[in-house]
Amino acid sequence: MMETKFALKALAALAQETRLTIFRHLVEAGPEGIHAGAIAEALGLPGATLSFHLKELHHAELVDSRQEGRFVRYTANLTTVQAMVGYLTETCCGGKPEMCVPVAVPLPMPTVKRKPGRPQ
């Protein structure tokens, strides 16, 4: 069971656009992961910027890394994500989560409604 402080750390790490983009790229890469240089190239990020964000994601236990010679391969830690989703939905439907829609089914993101006169 995930504790609140770990859920907050993971959610805070993902609440930043670059880190969310990196994490989603790693999820797309699957269990084989991807080398840091390939992530930087694919996302157009300088090495130092990528390193900073990967450190934050690793600290939040959202990514794993392994050394392969001179390179480091990163993978998304889906166990942490599953624990986080479980934490967020454990009281779903009055404590009967089996009655809720499966959480792995992607749903469309809600449209953000802008107030009239505000820049888009």
N, C-alpha and C positions, 0 to 999 in steps of 0.2 A: 504494500500500500504506500502510495506516495504521500509525503508530508507536505503541508502548506508551503513551508519555506523552499522546498525543492520545486514545487509547481510554480511559485513566484519567480524563482531564478530562471527556469526554462521559459516561462511566458515573457519575462523581461528581455531575455536574449533574443527572442523571436519578434519582439515589438520594435524592431529597427529594420528599415527597408533592405539594407545591404545584407544583413545577417539572414533575414527571411529568404532573400533571393539565393544566397549561398546554400542554405539548408534545403530549399526546394530543388536546387540543382543536384545536390547530393542524393536526395530521395529519388530523383529521376535516374541517376547513375546506377542505382540498385546496390545490392550487397557487395559487388566487386569494387565499388567506390571509384575514386578518381584522384590522380596526382594533383598537388597544389598548383603546379604550373599550368595544368590543363584547365583548372577552375578559373585561375586568373585570366587566361586567354579567352575562355568562353564568355566570361562576364565582363571583360574589359577592365579589370581591377589591377592597380599597381600591387606588387608583391607585399609591400609593407602594410597596405590597407587590408589585403586579404589575410595576412598573418594576424593582424589585430583582431579581425572579426572571427577567424577560426579559433583563436584563443578564447574569445568570449563564448562561443558555441561549445567548445570543449569543456570550459569551466562549468557550463550549465548541463553538461553530460548529454548534449544533443548530437555531438559528433565524436567519432573514434578515429584514431590515427595509428598508422603503423609505418615504421621505417622500412624502406626498400632500397638498399644501397644509398645513393645520394638523394633519393626522392622520398617524400612522405605521401602516403595514400590516405585519403580521408573517406569515411563512410558516415552516413546518417545513422544515429543510434535510435532505431525505431522502438526499442524497448522503453526508452524514456518517453517517447511520444505516446506510446500505448498506455503507459502508466499515467501520463498527464491527462489523456482523454478519459481514462477510467476515473481519475480523481475528479474531473470536472462533471462527470455524468453519474457518479456513484449513487446519488440520491434522485436520479431521474425517475419520473413517474411514481413519486411517493416511495422511493426505495425499491422499486421493481423495474430495474433497468431492462430486463428481458422484454418488457412491454414497449420499449422505445424503439424508434427507427434505428437500424444498425448505423453506428457512427462512422463506419468506413465508406459509406455511400456518399460521394461528393454531392453537395447541394450548391445551387447557384448563390453567389454572394449577393447580399441585399444591395439595392441601389441606394447610394447616399443622396438624399434630397437636399438641395442647396436652397438657402433662403434667397428670395428675390433681391437683386442688387449686389449680391456677393460674388466675387470673382470665382471662376471655376477652376 
